[in-house]
Amino acid sequence: MGWLAALLTQILHLALVLAAAPLVVGGIRWLKARMMGRQGPHPLQPLRDLAKLLRKRPVLAETASWVSRAAPYLGAAAALAALALVPSFARGMAFAPLGDLVVIAGLLALGRVAMALAGLDAGTAFGGLGAAREMSFAAIAEPAFLLAVLSFAILAGTTGLEPIGALFQEGSLGLRVSLGLALVALLAVAVAENARIPVDNPATHLELTMVHEAMLLEASGRHLALWEAASALRLTLWLALLSAIFFPFGTAPAGFAPLGWLLGIGAWVGKMALLCLALAAFENAIAKMRVFRVPEFLGTALLLGLLGALLLFLSTRLA
């Protein structure tokens, strides 16, 4: 029965995150509009856009190769695979043994490479510009993420998500400066990975400041739908990751527990809604920075992650 409960938990988790991904994007857009006094688009508008794009055939450039055809599927599959490893409402999923932060970082890197290759394959100037910016920013963001992971590994003795979340849920760690630094570093990396303000603005298409959007200018039809779906899954992944590590309360234990699952789903939906509200308020309160300042922004996250790992290492060695 244990494997059956794990499989059922995994299936429910996938259904939950797939339903939540377009709502996360639409909800943030609606919240930002309401905060600015506008009516804004309906929260279900991203789902309607995906349904419309999936019915259309993609138009490829004459210079495009098989890379442009395969990259959207690879990017969406990598994002979905990474999100399948992040626990949401309950622990003990079938893929829980694979739920390692290093594995998730690798899947995110795979999706990033697929997008960069798609931008380069079309042979346009903007595609190459966006790919170069994306990979240069990733060269700073990925080490910052791994340094934050190192802080969790020092405390939990593993990089697995479930043991880390269980350790935070116990409350035995208390308040630590090193964990606060790791949290700030993760927030900065999450903003950059999802092309959110102040690093990028997904609502505009200004050529000189585009990063992610520059690589997708040649995408259309179901290929564009897959890229949009991958973006929504990636945003949901980062919010769920922050929730699983720093706010694990309400997560149901492993095993078949229908009542615990219902309470866990309610707690997870509430946490995701609060994180979406915080992100919308943050983006409305801050302006987009110049693209040349992004390396400094990510460099600060890298230094904070390094400082947090060093403080935690020294404190545990001295103890």
Secondary structure, 3 states (H helix, E strand, C coil): CHHHHHHHHHHHHHHHHHHHHHHHHHHHHHHHHHHCCCCCCCCCHHHHHHHHHHCCCCCCCCCCCHHHHHHHHHHHHHHHHHHHCCCCCECCCCCHHHCEHHHHHHHHHHHHHHHHHHHHHCCCHHHHHHHHHHHHHHHHHHHHHHHHHHHHHHHHCCCEHHHHHHHHHHCCCCCCHHHHHHHHHHHHHHHHHCCCCCCCCCCCCCHHHCCHHHHCCCCCHHHHHHHHHHHHHHHHHHHHHHHHHHCCCCCECCCCCHHHHHHHHHHHHHHHHHHHHHHHHHHHHCCCCCHHHHHHHHHHHHHHHHHHHHHHHHHHHHC
